[in-house]
Amino acid sequence: MKSLLTTINPLAFRTLSGHRFKYQQLRLNQTFAKIIAFEDYGKPREVLKLRQEPLPELSSKDLHVKFLAAPVNPADVNQIEGSYPAKPIFRPGIGAIGGNEGVAEVIAVGADVKGFKIGDWVIPSKPGFGTWRSHAAVQPEEIHRISKEGISVIQAATLTVNPCTAYRMLQDFVELKEGDYVVQNGGNSGVGQAVIQIAHARGIKTINIIQENFEEAAQKLKDLGATHVIADTNIRKQETRDLIKSIGRPIRLGLNCVGGKTTTDMSRLLGNNATLVTYGGMSREPLTFPTSIFIFKNLTATGFWMTSWSKEHSKEERAQMWDEILDMMRDGKLKEVPNEAISWGAGTECLPQDQEQDMLKKFTDVVDKALSGFSKGKQIVLF
């Protein structure tokens, strides 16, 4: 039998991403994790680096996982730029690992670890895990096992941010019944599309305000289950007022991810004692409401941040939510998010410097495309 501690990879003695590693022995077929990390805040293309780190020998209390896919979300970019409230963990010699969402496959299980087996799909149990990497050694409490039956890698990789945000906003602020209406702007955003589908599955109707490419986008949203779609320029027109009157019941929940004039106009559509939940501010304009809406309609305006909810609630509560959302995916009630998936091809070997730079550029190109707004869907990296 060949020894598991044999040939030394000559690349192990060169400088990897600026950090020199010296190994007395390397295991045969040593796996090197490819990690997208940053040591300083700034523009992604300027601060992101590719680190190559040997996957440590499996301990009895740990697992080894191989990431399958991870998306590039706006919050990921904000975190790199230093403008996101949740700060990443900076690890010595590596920096902060990018990415807060993704799915991995278990490839090795420590002798003392219970509840996991090789081949299981897992997701991070909390935000801030660092999903932009090919492999990781993890502790059981850092991950949550999900059933991969009936769901795609893309669905699993995009489970914990947009669908969960939509789920919680529909669940936690107003007691909605079948036939009730919700109005939202940003209806064609990732969260907006999840709101439409989850609401539709519950018999809740949606009025969706969108800004651009109206005809094409409106049809796509209706195909997902949207009840009404209106352009933001038409919110205050008579046809919209007539629509609100025709539904025969007050709108008690509004969801805002835009801000500015669009949200001011949308707030006028809400009924008495309604709640307006803000979870984003894409226009970067402040929220302004008529005083009369607060005095005479008793409007409640509040905010929601999924990261905060996750920190304040137990793993069991998070797991229950994930399971319900996964069931909707399996039943075809929550479709795979429109996406552009890019195969990164991380592999397991230590790469020479020229290939390392090529891999880094390939990843930062994906981040740039996510920032540009010209992509046809969410940017997702397949490892």
C-alpha positions as CSV (number, residue, x, y, z in Angstrom):
1,M,0.0,0.0,0.0
2,K,1.3,3.4,-0.9
3,S,1.9,5.8,2.0
4,L,-0.6,8.7,2.3
5,L,2.4,10.9,3.1
6,T,4.5,10.7,0.0
7,T,5.4,13.0,-2.8
8,I,5.9,16.7,-2.1
9,N,4.2,19.1,-4.5
10,P,7.1,21.4,-5.6
11,L,4.6,24.3,-5.7
12,A,4.1,24.0,-2.0
13,F,7.4,25.7,-1.5
14,R,6.8,28.8,-3.5
15,T,5.1,31.9,-2.3
16,L,1.3,31.5,-2.5
17,S,-0.5,34.8,-2.9
18,G,2.3,36.6,-1.0
19,H,2.4,34.1,1.9
20,R,5.2,31.4,2.1
21,F,4.2,28.0,3.2
22,K,6.7,25.2,4.1
23,Y,5.4,21.7,4.6
24,Q,7.4,18.9,6.1
25,Q,5.1,16.4,4.5
26,L,2.2,16.6,2.1
27,R,-0.6,14.0,1.8
28,L,-0.9,12.3,-1.5
29,N,-3.3,14.3,-3.7
30,Q,-3.3,17.2,-1.2
31,T,-6.3,19.4,-1.9
32,F,-5.7,23.1,-2.1
33,A,-8.7,25.4,-1.4
34,K,-9.0,28.3,-3.8
35,I,-10.2,31.3,-1.7
36,I,-11.4,34.7,-2.9
37,A,-10.5,37.1,0.0
38,F,-9.6,40.7,0.8
39,E,-7.3,42.2,3.5
40,D,-8.5,45.8,3.0
41,Y,-11.8,47.4,2.1
42,G,-12.1,48.9,-1.4
43,K,-13.3,48.3,-4.9
44,P,-13.6,44.5,-5.5
45,R,-11.2,44.4,-8.5
46,E,-8.6,46.3,-6.5
47,V,-8.7,44.4,-3.2
48,L,-9.8,40.9,-4.0
49,K,-7.0,38.3,-4.0
50,L,-6.9,34.6,-4.7
51,R,-5.5,32.6,-1.8
52,Q,-4.5,28.9,-2.1
53,E,-4.5,27.1,1.2
54,P,-4.0,23.4,1.8
55,L,-7.1,21.7,3.2
56,P,-6.0,20.6,6.7
57,E,-6.0,17.0,7.7
58,L,-9.4,15.9,8.9
59,S,-9.9,16.0,12.6
60,S,-12.4,13.8,14.5
61,K,-14.6,16.8,15.2
62,D,-14.7,18.5,11.7
63,L,-16.0,17.9,8.2
64,H,-14.5,18.8,4.8
65,V,-16.8,20.3,2.3
66,K,-16.5,21.2,-1.4
67,F,-18.5,24.2,-2.5
68,L,-20.8,23.6,-5.4
69,A,-22.1,27.1,-6.1
70,A,-22.2,30.6,-4.6
71,P,-23.9,33.8,-5.9
72,V,-22.6,37.4,-6.0
73,N,-25.1,39.5,-4.0
74,P,-25.1,43.3,-3.6
75,A,-24.5,42.8,0.1
76,D,-21.3,40.8,-0.7
77,V,-20.0,43.8,-2.7
78,N,-21.0,46.3,0.0
79,Q,-19.1,44.2,2.5
80,I,-15.9,44.3,0.4
81,E,-16.3,48.0,0.0
82,G,-16.7,48.4,3.8
83,S,-20.1,50.0,3.6
84,Y,-22.1,47.0,4.9
85,P,-23.1,47.0,8.7
86,A,-22.1,43.4,9.1
87,K,-18.3,43.2,9.1
88,P,-16.5,40.1,8.0
89,I,-14.0,38.1,10.0
90,F,-10.4,38.8,9.0
91,R,-8.3,35.6,9.3
92,P,-4.5,35.9,9.7
93,G,-2.7,35.3,6.5
94,I,-5.9,35.1,4.5
95,G,-8.0,38.1,5.1
96,A,-11.8,38.1,4.9
97,I,-13.4,35.5,2.7
98,G,-16.1,36.9,0.4
99,G,-19.6,35.6,0.0
100,N,-22.4,35.0,2.4
101,E,-24.6,32.5,0.5
102,G,-23.9,29.2,-1.2
103,V,-24.2,25.4,-1.1
104,A,-21.5,22.8,-0.5
105,E,-21.2,19.1,-0.5
106,V,-19.7,17.0,2.3
107,I,-16.6,15.2,1.1
108,A,-15.3,13.9,4.5
109,V,-16.7,13.4,8.0
110,G,-14.7,13.3,11.2
111,A,-15.1,10.2,13.4
112,D,-17.0,12.0,16.2
113,V,-19.3,14.0,13.9
114,K,-23.0,12.9,13.9
115,G,-25.8,13.8,11.6
116,F,-23.7,14.2,8.4
117,K,-22.5,11.8,5.7
118,I,-20.4,12.1,2.6
119,G,-22.6,13.5,-0.3
120,D,-24.8,15.6,1.9
121,W,-25.6,19.1,0.7
122,V,-25.1,21.8,3.3
123,I,-25.5,25.6,3.6
124,P,-24.0,28.0,6.1
125,S,-26.0,28.1,9.3
126,K,-25.3,31.9,9.7
127,P,-24.3,34.8,7.5
128,G,-20.6,35.8,7.3
129,F,-19.4,32.2,6.7
130,G,-17.4,33.1,3.5
131,T,-18.7,31.1,0.6
132,W,-16.3,32.3,-2.2
133,R,-14.0,29.3,-1.8
134,S,-13.7,25.9,-3.3
135,H,-13.2,23.8,-0.1
136,A,-13.3,24.3,3.6
137,A,-12.8,22.5,6.9
138,V,-15.9,23.2,9.0
139,Q,-17.4,22.4,12.4
140,P,-20.9,20.9,12.5
141,E,-22.5,23.9,14.0
142,E,-21.3,26.1,11.1
143,I,-23.4,24.3,8.6
144,H,-27.0,23.0,8.1
145,R,-27.8,19.9,6.1
146,I,-30.6,20.2,3.5
147,S,-32.3,17.5,1.5
148,K,-31.1,17.8,-2.1
149,E,-34.1,15.8,-3.4
150,G,-36.1,17.8,-6.0
151,I,-34.0,21.0,-5.9
152,S,-31.2,22.3,-8.2
153,V,-27.8,23.5,-7.1
154,I,-28.8,27.0,-8.0
155,Q,-31.9,26.9,-5.8
156,A,-29.8,25.6,-2.9
157,A,-27.1,28.2,-3.4
158,T,-29.6,31.1,-3.4
159,L,-31.8,29.9,-0.6
160,T,-30.8,32.0,2.4
161,V,-31.0,35.6,1.3
162,N,-33.8,36.6,-1.1
163,P,-36.4,33.9,-0.5
164,C,-35.9,34.2,3.3
165,T,-36.2,38.0,3.2
166,A,-39.5,37.6,1.2
167,Y,-40.7,34.9,3.5
168,R,-40.1,36.9,6.7
169,M,-41.6,40.1,5.4
170,L,-44.8,38.3,4.4
171,Q,-44.9,36.4,7.7
172,D,-43.8,38.8,10.4
173,F,-45.4,42.2,10.0
174,V,-49.1,41.9,9.1
175,E,-51.4,38.9,9.5
176,L,-52.3,38.3,5.8
177,K,-55.2,36.1,4.7
178,E,-56.1,34.6,1.4
179,G,-57.3,37.3,-0.9
180,D,-55.4,40.1,0.8
181,Y,-53.2,42.4,-1.2
182,V,-49.5,43.4,-0.9
183,V,-48.0,46.3,-2.8
184,Q,-44.2,46.4,-3.5
185,N,-41.7,48.3,-5.6
186,G,-38.7,46.6,-7.1
187,G,-41.1,43.8,-8.2
188,N,-38.5,42.5,-10.6
189,S,-35.7,42.3,-8.1
190,G,-34.7,38.9,-6.6
191,V,-36.7,39.6,-3.4
192,G,-39.6,41.0,-5.3
193,Q,-39.9,37.9,-7.5
194,A,-39.8,35.7,-4.4
195,V,-42.5,37.8,-2.7
196,I,-44.7,37.3,-5.8
197,Q,-44.3,33.5,-5.8
198,I,-44.6,33.0,-2.0
199,A,-47.6,35.3,-1.8
200,H,-49.2,33.5,-4.8
201,A,-48.7,30.1,-3.1
202,R,-50.6,31.4,-0.1
203,G,-53.4,33.0,-2.1
204,I,-52.2,36.5,-1.4
205,K,-52.4,39.0,-4.3
206,T,-49.7,41.4,-5.3
207,I,-49.4,44.8,-6.9
208,N,-46.0,45.2,-8.3
209,I,-44.3,48.5,-9.2
210,I,-41.4,48.3,-11.7
211,Q,-39.2,50.9,-13.4
212,E,-37.8,49.7,-16.7
213,N,-38.4,47.4,-19.7
214,F,-42.0,47.4,-18.6
215,E,-43.7,45.2,-21.1
216,E,-41.2,42.4,-21.0
217,A,-40.7,42.5,-17.3
218,A,-44.5,42.7,-16.6
219,Q,-45.2,39.5,-18.5
220,K,-42.4,37.7,-16.7
221,L,-43.8,38.7,-13.3
222,K,-47.3,37.7,-14.3
223,D,-45.9,34.3,-15.3
224,L,-44.6,34.0,-11.7
225,G,-48.0,34.8,-10.3
226,A,-48.1,38.6,-10.0
227,T,-51.7,39.9,-9.9
228,H,-51.0,43.4,-11.2
229,V,-47.9,45.1,-12.5
230,I,-47.7,48.9,-12.9
231,A,-45.0,51.3,-14.0
232,D,-43.6,53.6,-11.4
233,T,-44.5,56.6,-13.6
234,N,-48.2,55.5,-13.4
235,I,-48.5,55.2,-9.6
236,R,-50.4,58.5,-9.2
237,K,-52.5,58.3,-12.4
238,Q,-56.2,57.8,-12.3
239,E,-56.0,54.3,-13.7
240,T,-54.0,53.2,-10.6
241,R,-56.4,54.9,-8.2
242,D,-59.3,53.1,-10.0
243,L,-57.4,49.8,-9.6
244,I,-57.0,50.3,-5.9
245,K,-60.7,51.1,-5.5
246,S,-61.6,48.0,-7.5
247,I,-59.9,45.5,-5.2
248,G,-62.5,46.2,-2.5
249,R,-60.2,46.0,0.5
250,P,-57.5,48.1,2.1
251,I,-53.8,47.3,1.3
252,R,-52.2,46.6,4.7
253,L,-48.6,45.8,3.7
254,G,-46.2,47.6,1.5
255,L,-42.6,46.5,0.7
256,N,-39.9,49.0,-0.3
257,C,-36.5,48.4,-1.7
258,V,-36.2,51.6,-3.8
259,G,-36.8,54.7,-1.7
260,G,-37.3,58.3,-3.0
261,K,-40.3,59.5,-4.9
262,T,-41.4,56.0,-5.9
263,T,-41.9,55.0,-2.3
264,T,-43.6,58.2,-1.4
265,D,-46.1,57.6,-4.2
266,M,-46.5,54.0,-3.2
267,S,-47.3,54.9,0.4
268,R,-50.4,56.7,-0.8
269,L,-51.8,53.4,-2.0
270,L,-51.8,51.9,1.5
271,G,-55.0,51.7,3.6
272,N,-55.6,52.6,7.2
273,N,-53.3,51.0,9.8
274,A,-51.0,49.7,7.1
275,T,-47.3,48.8,7.6
276,L,-44.6,49.8,5.1
277,V,-41.4,47.6,5.4
278,T,-38.2,48.9,4.0
279,Y,-35.5,46.4,3.2
280,G,-33.4,48.2,0.6
281,G,-32.7,51.6,-0.9
282,M,-31.6,51.1,-4.5
283,S,-32.3,54.8,-5.5
284,R,-30.1,56.0,-2.6
285,E,-32.7,58.7,-2.0
286,P,-34.3,59.3,1.4
287,L,-37.8,58.2,2.4
288,T,-40.3,61.1,2.6
289,F,-43.9,60.6,3.6
290,P,-46.8,63.0,3.8
291,T,-47.6,63.9,7.4
292,S,-51.2,63.1,6.8
293,I,-50.5,59.5,6.1
294,F,-49.2,59.1,9.7
295,I,-51.9,61.2,11.4
296,F,-55.0,60.1,9.5
297,K,-54.0,56.7,8.2
298,N,-51.9,55.6,11.2
299,L,-49.1,54.3,8.9
300,T,-46.3,52.3,10.5
301,A,-43.0,52.5,8.7
302,T,-40.3,50.1,9.7
303,G,-37.2,48.3,8.4
304,F,-36.1,44.7,8.0
305,W,-32.6,43.2,7.7
306,M,-32.3,39.4,7.2
307,T,-28.9,39.3,8.8
308,S,-30.3,40.8,12.0
309,W,-33.2,38.3,12.0
310,S,-30.8,35.4,11.6
311,K,-28.7,36.5,14.5
312,E,-31.7,37.0,16.8
313,H,-33.3,33.7,16.1
314,S,-32.3,30.1,16.8
315,K,-30.9,27.6,14.3
316,E,-34.2,25.6,14.8
317,E,-36.2,28.7,13.7
318,R,-34.0,29.2,10.7
319,A,-34.2,25.5,9.8
320,Q,-38.0,25.6,9.9
321,M,-38.0,28.5,7.5
322,W,-35.5,26.9,5.1
323,D,-37.5,23.7,5.1
324,E,-40.7,25.5,4.2
325,I,-39.0,27.4,1.4
326,L,-37.3,24.2,0.0
327,D,-40.7,22.5,0.0
328,M,-42.1,25.3,-2.1
329,M,-39.2,24.9,-4.5
330,R,-39.8,21.2,-4.8
331,D,-43.5,21.8,-5.4
332,G,-42.7,24.2,-8.3
333,K,-44.1,27.1,-6.3
334,L,-40.8,28.9,-6.1
335,K,-38.8,28.8,-9.3
336,E,-35.1,28.9,-9.8
337,V,-33.9,32.6,-9.8
338,P,-33.0,33.9,-13.3
339,N,-29.2,33.5,-13.4
340,E,-26.0,33.4,-15.3
341,A,-23.9,30.6,-13.9
342,I,-20.2,30.6,-14.6
343,S,-18.0,27.6,-14.1
344,W,-14.9,28.6,-12.2
345,G,-13.1,25.2,-12.4
346,A,-11.2,25.5,-9.1
347,G,-9.9,22.0,-9.1
348,T,-7.8,20.6,-6.2
349,E,-4.2,21.2,-7.1
350,C,-2.0,24.1,-6.3
351,L,-1.9,26.4,-9.3
352,P,1.2,28.2,-10.7
353,Q,1.1,31.9,-10.5
354,D,0.0,32.6,-14.1
355,Q,-3.1,30.3,-13.7
356,E,-3.7,31.9,-10.3
357,Q,-4.0,35.3,-11.8
358,D,-6.3,33.9,-14.6
359,M,-8.6,32.4,-11.9
360,L,-8.7,35.7,-10.0
361,K,-9.6,37.6,-13.1
362,K,-12.3,35.2,-14.0
363,F,-13.9,35.7,-10.6
364,T,-13.6,39.4,-10.5
365,D,-15.1,39.6,-14.0
366,V,-18.2,37.9,-12.5
367,V,-18.3,40.4,-9.6
368,D,-18.0,43.3,-12.1
369,K,-20.8,41.9,-14.2
370,A,-23.0,41.7,-11.1
371,L,-22.3,45.3,-10.4
372,S,-22.9,46.5,-13.9
373,G,-26.6,45.9,-14.0
374,F,-26.4,44.5,-17.5
375,S,-26.6,40.8,-16.7
376,K,-29.6,38.7,-17.5
377,G,-29.9,37.4,-14.0
378,K,-28.0,36.7,-10.7
379,Q,-24.4,36.0,-11.2
380,I,-23.5,32.6,-9.7
381,V,-20.1,30.9,-9.6
382,L,-20.0,27.1,-10.0
383,F,-16.9,25.7,-8.3
